[in-house]
Amino acid sequence: MTEKVFMQGNIALGWGAVYSDCDAYYGYPITPQNEVTEWFSKEFPKRGKVFLQTASETATMNMLYGSGGAGARTMASTSGPGWALMQETMSHCANGEIPVVIAIVQRGGPGGGHVRHAQMDYFTATRGGGHGHYRTPALAPANVQEVFDLTQLAFWMADHYRNPVLIVSDAIIGQTGE
């Protein structure tokens, strides 16, 4: 993308995925990343790509596992409570060397938490949240431009290292327009 465009961080995730030749996006709406799911629902069908709003975050992660294992470039996004539900299949993706990209747009906690900004998912994103000892690369953008750039890097890293890769954002970056 050579032109300057004003957009939110959550929308930059979508454009980063488009420029990475992402084939499919699976997601379940949860604040503060609802704009991500909404953007993919509008843009991916127009581009002949797969968009599916899943029944739950567990279903989202299982679909990533299946389509990533079949060779599709796939992505999902979530927030804290949804990220917690994805943990078991996340460890299976790491064990199976399944290259997928997951964006976590963090909010406050504990538990269901609140929708104010926070970074409560740092530990599980950087230390492996499921069972077993595994690590996944976690990229943390500091601004909207980095969301776009690091989304593309995440897809490259997932393919190169045959591993899930995380983009760890938060509500401020997701909602900020630059």
C-alpha positions in Angstrom: 0.0 0.0 0.0 1.8 3.1 -1.2 -0.9 5.7 -0.6 -1.6 7.3 2.8 -4.9 6.1 4.3 -6.5 7.1 7.5 -7.8 4.0 9.4 -8.3 2.4 12.8 -5.9 -0.2 14.1 -8.5 -2.9 13.9 -9.1 -2.1 10.2 -5.3 -2.2 9.6 -5.4 -5.9 10.6 -7.7 -6.6 7.7 -5.7 -4.7 5.2 -2.5 -6.4 6.4 -4.2 -9.8 5.9 -5.3 -8.8 2.3 -1.7 -7.8 1.5 -0.5 -11.2 2.9 -2.8 -13.2 0.6 -4.9 -14.5 3.6 -7.4 -17.0 2.3 -9.8 -17.2 5.2 -10.9 -15.4 8.4 -12.9 -17.0 11.2 -14.1 -15.0 14.1 -16.6 -14.4 16.8 -17.6 -10.9 17.8 -16.2 -9.7 21.1 -15.2 -6.2 22.2 -12.9 -4.4 21.5 -12.2 -6.2 18.2 -15.7 -6.1 16.7 -14.5 -3.9 13.8 -12.1 -6.6 12.7 -14.9 -9.2 12.3 -17.2 -6.6 10.7 -14.5 -5.5 8.2 -13.7 -9.1 7.2 -17.5 -9.9 6.8 -17.7 -7.1 4.2 -14.4 -7.3 2.4 -13.5 -11.0 2.1 -16.6 -12.2 0.3 -16.1 -9.4 -2.3 -12.6 -10.7 -2.9 -13.6 -14.4 -3.2 -12.1 -15.2 0.2 -13.7 -17.1 3.1 -15.3 -15.3 6.0 -17.2 -17.2 8.6 -18.6 -15.9 11.9 -18.3 -18.9 14.1 -20.5 -20.1 17.0 -17.8 -19.6 19.6 -14.1 -18.9 20.0 -13.5 -22.6 20.5 -15.0 -23.2 17.0 -12.9 -20.4 15.6 -9.7 -22.0 16.7 -10.7 -25.5 15.5 -11.5 -24.0 12.1 -8.1 -22.3 12.0 -6.5 -25.7 12.9 -8.3 -27.5 10.1 -7.9 -24.9 7.3 -4.3 -24.0 8.3 -3.4 -27.7 8.4 -4.9 -28.0 4.9 -2.6 -25.3 3.6 -4.8 -22.2 3.7 -3.5 -18.9 5.0 -5.9 -18.3 7.8 -6.5 -15.7 10.5 -8.7 -15.0 13.5 -9.0 -12.3 16.1 -10.4 -12.2 19.6 -10.1 -10.6 23.0 -9.3 -11.8 26.5 -12.3 -14.1 27.3 -12.2 -15.5 23.8 -8.5 -16.0 23.9 -8.9 -18.1 27.0 -11.3 -20.4 25.2 -8.9 -20.8 22.3 -6.0 -22.2 24.5 -6.5 -26.0 24.1 -6.5 -25.9 20.3 -3.7 -23.3 20.3 -1.5 -25.8 21.9 -2.5 -28.4 19.3 -1.7 -25.9 16.5 1.8 -25.4 18.0 2.3 -29.1 18.4 1.1 -29.8 14.8 3.2 -27.0 13.4 0.1 -25.3 11.9 0.9 -21.9 10.5 -2.0 -19.6 11.5 -2.3 -15.9 12.7 -4.3 -14.8 15.6 -4.8 -11.2 16.6 -5.6 -10.5 20.3 -7.1 -7.1 20.9 -6.7 -6.9 24.7 -9.1 -5.5 27.3 -9.2 -5.5 31.1 -9.9 -8.4 33.4 -9.8 -10.7 35.3 -12.5 -13.1 34.1 -14.9 -11.5 31.6 -13.4 -8.2 32.7 -14.5 -4.9 31.3 -14.2 -3.2 27.9 -11.7 -0.6 29.0 -8.2 -0.9 27.6 -5.7 -3.1 29.3 -3.1 -5.7 28.5 -4.3 -8.6 30.5 -3.3 -11.3 28.0 0.4 -10.6 27.9 1.4 -13.6 29.9 -0.6 -16.2 28.0 0.4 -14.6 24.7 4.1 -14.7 25.4 4.4 -17.9 27.5 2.0 -20.3 25.9 -1.4 -20.4 27.4 -2.5 -24.0 26.7 -1.2 -27.2 28.1 2.4 -28.3 27.4 5.6 -26.3 27.0 5.4 -24.2 23.8 6.0 -20.7 22.7 4.5 -18.7 19.9 6.0 -15.6 18.4 4.0 -12.6 19.6 4.3 -9.3 17.7 3.2 -6.2 19.6 2.4 -3.2 17.4 2.8 0.3 18.9 0.7 2.2 16.4 -1.7 1.7 13.5 1.1 1.5 10.8 2.8 -1.3 12.8 -0.5 -3.2 12.9 -0.6 -3.2 9.1 3.2 -4.1 8.8 3.3 -6.7 11.6 0.2 -8.5 10.3 2.2 -9.1 7.1 5.2 -10.2 9.1 3.0 -12.5 11.1 1.9 -14.4 8.0 5.5 -14.7 6.8 6.7 -15.9 10.2 3.8 -18.4 10.5 4.7 -19.9 7.1 8.5 -19.8 7.6 8.6 -21.3 11.1 5.5 -23.5 10.7 4.0 -22.1 13.9 1.0 -20.0 15.1 1.9 -16.3 15.4 0.1 -13.8 17.5 -0.4 -10.1 17.0 -1.0 -8.7 20.5 -2.7 -5.3 20.3 -5.0 -3.6 22.7 -8.2 -1.5 22.7 -6.3 1.8 22.4 -4.4 0.7 19.3 -7.5 -1.1 17.9 -9.7 2.0 18.2 -7.1 4.6 17.3 -7.3 6.2 13.9 -4.1 7.2 12.2 
